[in-house]
């Protein structure tokens, strides 16, 4: 399929963009509407396509991270998805230092294998609490997204997002709770899951994450087979974003390490040595751009301990949605933990940082 001239959307462009990105800040929806994060985060279903936006109130409209990866990135939360948050993550431009500055484009990129190896080694050494099937994994993020329904990216406000995800292994009709800027609502089964949503990529329980292959080649084979195809979108980018949707939160150390090592094997994955996340934390970035579709996804990691800080998705080409560098979705990891009851925060949740549990 041939693209139209720059500035003109491709056929199905709006629907596909909205599908692969975390739901916008003013149209955030529960997991039945997105893929995390989804990351991240994976994990995202656009309200325009399902026609059910706003069905659970303001808190229910917030996407889970993913994802996320991302949802936009859609990640954590994330939510997807969950992204880098208060401002767009920006990357170095020609002749500049390897650091972020508004309006820059990515040019000083390097193959990411060495950095991802250090990130995976750090993840492997990180301890996590014991997580029982009757508990809830708690995630707190700052999330932001652009509403695409008008055909132009309209950036929404930064929102405080909390999620309590049920760890029950079987299909569940109630996945947990979400709280957005203090307003709480139920996190229900995904659209079409009449018998409940099982543990999996859209409901990544600790037990399910533990079941994934820890050999990076086997894991990558699994992800390529399991990630749904998307029209016009690069297959490698879809898998990269699927991984991004699983990042953050409470995860088995060996699974986290395998995900990073698998990501290093995806063609086109690069790193940027100096970057800040949206709430100003200095870090390093893992980047992949879908050159076919004109979207760049960035994962940001702490410069010292390599904890996952967040992710973002931005435009890399001028379209009707905006100029290159336009932020589409973002999330920043604030805290994680394990609790016995949905709605309760772990001890010290306000001070808990990414990669540490309260």
C-alpha positions as CSV (number, residue, x, y, z in Angstrom):
1,X,0.0,0.0,0.0
2,X,1.4,3.4,-0.9
3,X,1.3,6.2,1.6
4,X,-0.2,9.5,0.8
5,X,1.9,12.7,0.8
6,X,3.3,13.9,4.1
7,X,0.7,15.5,6.2
8,X,-2.1,13.3,4.9
9,X,-3.2,10.3,6.9
10,X,-2.9,6.9,5.4
11,X,-6.0,4.7,5.0
12,X,-7.0,3.4,8.4
13,X,-4.3,5.6,10.0
14,X,-6.3,7.0,12.8
15,X,-7.8,3.7,13.8
16,X,-4.4,1.9,13.7
17,X,-2.6,4.7,15.6
18,X,-5.2,4.7,18.3
19,X,-5.1,0.9,18.5
20,X,-1.4,0.6,19.1
21,X,-1.0,3.5,21.5
22,X,-2.2,3.8,25.1
23,X,-5.7,5.4,25.4
24,X,-5.5,9.2,25.6
25,X,-5.5,11.0,29.0
26,X,-9.0,12.3,28.6
27,X,-10.3,9.0,27.1
28,X,-8.5,6.4,29.3
29,X,-10.4,3.1,29.5
30,X,-10.1,0.0,31.6
31,X,-8.3,-3.1,30.2
32,X,-11.3,-4.1,28.1
33,X,-10.3,-1.2,25.9
34,X,-6.5,-1.5,25.7
35,X,-3.7,-3.9,25.5
36,X,1.5,-2.1,29.3
37,X,3.4,-1.1,30.9
38,X,1.3,-2.4,28.4
39,X,4.5,-0.9,29.6
40,X,4.3,-0.7,29.7
41,X,2.0,-0.7,28.8
42,X,0.6,-4.0,25.3
43,X,-3.1,-4.1,25.7
44,X,-4.8,-1.3,23.8
45,X,-8.2,-1.1,22.2
46,X,-9.3,2.3,20.8
47,X,-12.5,3.8,22.1
48,X,-13.3,4.9,18.5
49,X,-13.3,1.3,17.3
50,X,-15.4,-0.2,20.1
51,X,-17.7,2.8,20.6
52,X,-17.8,2.4,24.4
53,X,-15.7,5.2,25.7
54,X,-16.5,6.5,29.1
55,X,-18.6,3.6,30.3
56,X,-17.0,3.4,33.8
57,X,-16.4,7.0,34.7
58,X,-13.2,9.0,34.9
59,X,-11.1,6.5,36.7
60,X,-12.4,3.6,34.6
61,X,-11.3,5.5,31.5
62,X,-7.6,5.4,32.5
63,X,-5.7,2.8,30.5
64,X,-3.7,0.2,32.3
65,X,0.0,0.3,31.7
66,X,1.3,-1.3,30.4
67,X,1.7,-0.7,28.4
68,X,1.7,-0.9,27.9
69,X,3.5,0.3,25.7
70,X,2.5,1.7,26.0
71,X,0.7,1.2,25.8
72,X,2.1,3.9,24.2
73,X,3.0,3.5,25.0
74,X,1.7,2.5,25.4
75,X,3.3,0.9,30.4
76,X,2.8,-0.1,32.3
77,X,0.3,1.0,32.1
78,X,0.4,0.3,31.2
79,X,-1.6,1.3,30.9
80,X,-0.6,0.9,29.4
81,X,0.8,1.4,29.6
82,X,1.7,2.7,30.0
83,X,5.7,6.2,28.3
84,X,7.6,9.2,29.9
85,X,5.0,11.6,31.2
86,X,4.9,15.3,32.1
87,X,6.6,16.3,28.9
88,X,7.6,14.4,25.7
89,X,10.9,12.5,25.9
90,X,13.2,14.1,23.4
91,X,16.4,12.9,22.0
92,X,19.7,14.4,20.6
93,X,19.8,16.2,17.3
94,X,22.6,16.8,14.9
95,X,25.7,18.4,16.4
96,X,24.4,18.3,19.9
97,X,25.3,16.4,23.0
98,X,23.7,13.0,23.7
99,X,21.0,14.5,25.9
100,X,17.4,15.4,25.5
101,X,16.1,18.8,24.5
102,X,12.7,19.9,23.2
103,X,12.3,19.4,19.5
104,X,15.3,17.2,18.9
105,X,15.3,14.1,16.7
106,X,17.2,11.0,17.4
107,X,20.5,10.8,15.5
108,X,23.1,9.8,18.1
109,X,21.9,6.2,18.5
110,X,24.0,3.1,19.0
111,X,23.2,-0.6,18.9
112,X,21.5,-1.4,22.1
113,X,22.9,-4.9,22.9
114,X,25.6,-3.7,25.3
115,X,23.3,-1.5,27.3
116,X,20.5,-4.1,27.3
117,X,23.0,-6.6,28.6
118,X,23.7,-4.3,31.6
119,X,20.0,-3.7,32.1
120,X,19.2,-7.4,32.1
121,X,22.1,-8.2,34.5
122,X,20.8,-5.6,36.9
123,X,17.3,-7.0,36.6
124,X,18.4,-10.5,37.3
125,X,20.0,-9.4,40.5
126,X,17.0,-7.4,41.7
127,X,14.9,-9.1,44.4
128,X,11.1,-9.3,44.3
129,X,8.6,-10.2,47.1
130,X,6.8,-13.5,47.2
131,X,3.4,-13.0,45.4
132,X,0.5,-15.2,46.2
133,X,-2.4,-16.0,43.9
134,X,-4.8,-14.3,46.4
135,X,-2.9,-11.0,46.5
136,X,-2.8,-7.9,44.3
137,X,0.1,-6.3,42.6
138,X,0.1,-2.5,43.1
139,X,1.4,0.0,40.5
140,X,1.5,3.7,40.7
141,X,2.4,5.9,37.7
142,X,2.1,9.3,36.2
143,X,0.4,9.0,32.8
144,X,-0.4,11.3,29.9
145,X,-1.8,10.8,26.5
146,X,-3.0,12.5,23.3
147,X,-6.6,12.3,22.2
148,X,-6.6,11.3,18.5
149,X,-10.3,11.2,17.9
150,X,-10.4,14.7,16.3
151,X,-7.7,13.7,13.8
152,X,-5.2,15.9,15.6
153,X,-3.2,14.9,18.6
154,X,-4.6,16.9,21.6
155,X,-2.4,16.3,24.6
156,X,-4.2,15.7,27.9
157,X,-3.1,16.5,31.4
158,X,-0.8,14.5,33.6
159,X,-2.8,12.2,35.8
160,X,-1.9,10.2,38.9
161,X,-2.7,6.6,38.2
162,X,-2.8,3.6,40.6
163,X,-3.7,0.0,39.8
164,X,-4.4,-3.1,41.9
165,X,-4.2,-6.2,39.7
166,X,-5.6,-9.5,40.9
167,X,-3.2,-12.4,40.8
168,X,-5.8,-15.1,40.5
169,X,-4.6,-17.5,37.8
170,X,-8.0,-18.4,36.3
171,X,-10.2,-16.1,34.2
172,X,-11.6,-13.3,36.3
173,X,-14.5,-10.9,35.7
174,X,-13.1,-8.3,38.1
175,X,-9.4,-7.8,37.5
176,X,-8.9,-5.3,40.4
177,X,-9.2,-1.6,40.8
178,X,-7.9,1.6,39.3
179,X,-7.6,5.0,40.9
180,X,-7.2,8.1,38.8
181,X,-6.5,11.4,40.6
182,X,-8.2,10.0,43.6
183,X,-11.3,8.6,41.9
184,X,-11.6,4.8,42.1
185,X,-13.4,2.3,39.9
186,X,-13.4,-1.4,39.1
187,X,-11.1,-2.9,36.6
188,X,-13.3,-5.4,34.8
189,X,-12.8,-8.2,32.3
190,X,-11.8,-7.3,28.8
191,X,-14.3,-6.7,26.1
192,X,-15.5,-10.1,24.8
193,X,-14.2,-12.1,27.7
194,X,-17.7,-13.2,28.9
195,X,-16.2,-15.8,31.2
196,X,-13.5,-13.5,32.5
197,X,-10.1,-12.5,31.4
198,X,-7.4,-15.2,31.9
199,X,-3.8,-14.4,33.0
200,X,-1.7,-13.5,30.0
201,X,-0.2,-10.5,28.1
202,X,-3.3,-8.3,28.8
203,X,-3.4,-9.5,32.5
204,X,0.2,-10.3,33.3
205,X,0.1,-11.9,36.7
206,X,3.3,-12.8,38.5
207,X,2.6,-16.6,38.0
208,X,2.0,-16.1,34.3
209,X,5.2,-14.0,33.9
210,X,7.1,-16.8,35.7
211,X,5.8,-19.3,33.1
212,X,7.4,-17.4,30.2
213,X,10.6,-18.9,28.6
214,X,13.7,-17.5,30.2
215,X,16.0,-18.3,27.3
216,X,15.9,-15.1,25.2
217,X,15.7,-16.9,21.9
218,X,12.9,-19.1,23.0
219,X,11.1,-16.1,24.5
220,X,11.5,-14.1,21.3
221,X,10.1,-17.0,19.3
222,X,7.1,-17.1,21.6
223,X,6.5,-13.4,21.4
224,X,6.6,-13.3,17.6
225,X,4.1,-16.1,17.5
226,X,1.8,-14.6,20.2
227,X,1.8,-10.9,19.3
228,X,-1.2,-10.1,17.1
229,X,-0.4,-8.7,13.6
230,X,-1.2,-5.1,12.8
231,X,-1.9,-3.8,9.3
232,X,1.0,-1.6,7.9
233,X,2.9,-1.8,11.2
234,X,6.3,-3.3,11.3
235,X,6.3,-6.7,12.9
236,X,9.5,-6.0,14.8
237,X,8.0,-2.9,16.3
238,X,4.8,-4.8,17.4
239,X,7.0,-7.2,19.3
240,X,9.1,-4.5,20.8
241,X,6.0,-2.7,22.1
242,X,4.6,-6.0,23.4
243,X,7.7,-6.4,25.5
244,X,7.4,-2.7,26.6
245,X,3.9,-3.4,27.8
246,X,5.2,-5.9,30.3
247,X,8.0,-3.8,31.8
248,X,7.7,-2.2,35.2
249,X,5.8,-3.5,38.2
250,X,6.6,-6.6,40.2
251,X,8.2,-9.2,37.9
252,X,10.3,-12.4,38.4
253,X,13.9,-11.2,38.0
254,X,14.7,-14.0,35.5
255,X,11.7,-13.0,33.4
256,X,12.7,-9.3,33.3
257,X,16.3,-10.2,32.3
258,X,15.0,-12.5,29.5
259,X,12.7,-9.8,28.2
260,X,15.6,-7.3,27.9
261,X,17.9,-9.9,26.3
262,X,15.1,-10.7,23.8
263,X,14.6,-7.1,23.0
264,X,18.3,-6.8,22.2
265,X,17.8,-9.4,19.4
266,X,15.0,-7.3,17.7
267,X,16.3,-5.5,14.5
268,X,16.4,-1.7,14.8
269,X,16.6,-1.5,18.5
270,X,19.2,1.2,19.5
271,X,20.1,3.2,22.6
272,X,20.7,6.8,23.5
273,X,23.2,7.4,26.4
274,X,21.6,10.5,27.9
275,X,18.0,11.3,28.4
276,X,15.5,12.5,31.0
277,X,12.1,11.0,31.7
278,X,9.1,13.3,31.8
279,X,9.4,14.0,35.5
280,X,13.1,15.0,35.1
281,X,14.9,11.8,36.2
282,X,18.1,11.4,34.3
283,X,18.6,8.1,32.6
284,X,19.5,6.1,29.5
285,X,17.1,5.2,26.7
286,X,16.3,2.1,24.6
287,X,14.7,3.2,21.3
288,X,13.0,1.7,18.3
289,X,11.3,3.6,15.5
290,X,8.7,2.2,13.2
291,X,9.9,3.9,10.0
292,X,6.9,2.5,8.1
293,X,4.4,4.0,10.4
294,X,6.3,7.0,11.7
295,X,6.2,6.3,15.5
296,X,9.2,6.1,17.9
297,X,8.9,4.3,21.2
298,X,11.4,5.0,24.0
299,X,12.1,3.1,27.2
300,X,13.9,5.1,29.9
301,X,16.1,3.5,32.6
302,X,17.8,4.8,35.7
303,X,21.4,5.7,34.9
304,X,22.9,4.0,38.0
305,X,20.7,0.9,38.9
306,X,19.0,0.5,35.5
307,X,15.5,0.4,37.0
308,X,12.8,0.9,34.4
309,X,11.6,4.5,34.7
310,X,8.9,4.7,32.0
311,X,8.3,5.0,28.3
312,X,6.8,7.2,25.6
313,X,5.6,7.2,22.0
314,X,6.1,10.1,19.7
315,X,5.5,11.0,16.0
316,X,8.6,10.9,13.8
317,X,6.9,12.2,10.6
318,X,4.7,15.2,10.0
319,X,1.1,14.1,9.7
320,X,-2.3,15.5,10.3
321,X,-1.9,14.5,13.9
322,X,1.0,16.8,14.5
323,X,4.7,17.6,13.8
324,X,7.6,15.2,14.4
325,X,8.2,15.0,18.1
326,X,4.5,15.3,19.0
327,X,3.9,13.2,22.1
328,X,1.2,10.5,21.7
329,X,1.5,8.7,25.0
330,X,3.7,8.5,28.1
331,X,4.0,7.0,31.6
332,X,6.4,7.3,34.4
333,X,6.8,4.5,37.0
334,X,6.4,5.9,40.6
335,X,6.0,2.9,42.9
336,X,5.2,-0.9,43.0
337,X,4.2,-3.3,45.7
338,X,2.1,-6.3,46.8
339,X,-0.9,-6.1,49.0
340,X,-3.6,-8.4,50.3
341,X,-6.6,-6.2,49.5
342,X,-7.4,-4.0,46.4
343,X,-7.5,-0.3,47.3
344,X,-4.9,-0.5,50.0
345,X,-1.4,1.0,49.3
346,X,1.7,-0.9,50.4
347,X,3.6,0.6,53.3
348,X,5.7,3.6,52.2
349,X,4.0,3.6,48.7
350,X,4.5,7.3,48.3
351,X,8.3,6.9,48.6
352,X,8.7,3.6,46.8
353,X,10.7,4.0,43.6
354,X,10.8,2.0,40.3
355,X,12.3,-1.4,40.7
356,X,11.7,-1.4,44.5
357,X,8.7,-2.9,46.3
358,X,6.8,-1.3,49.2
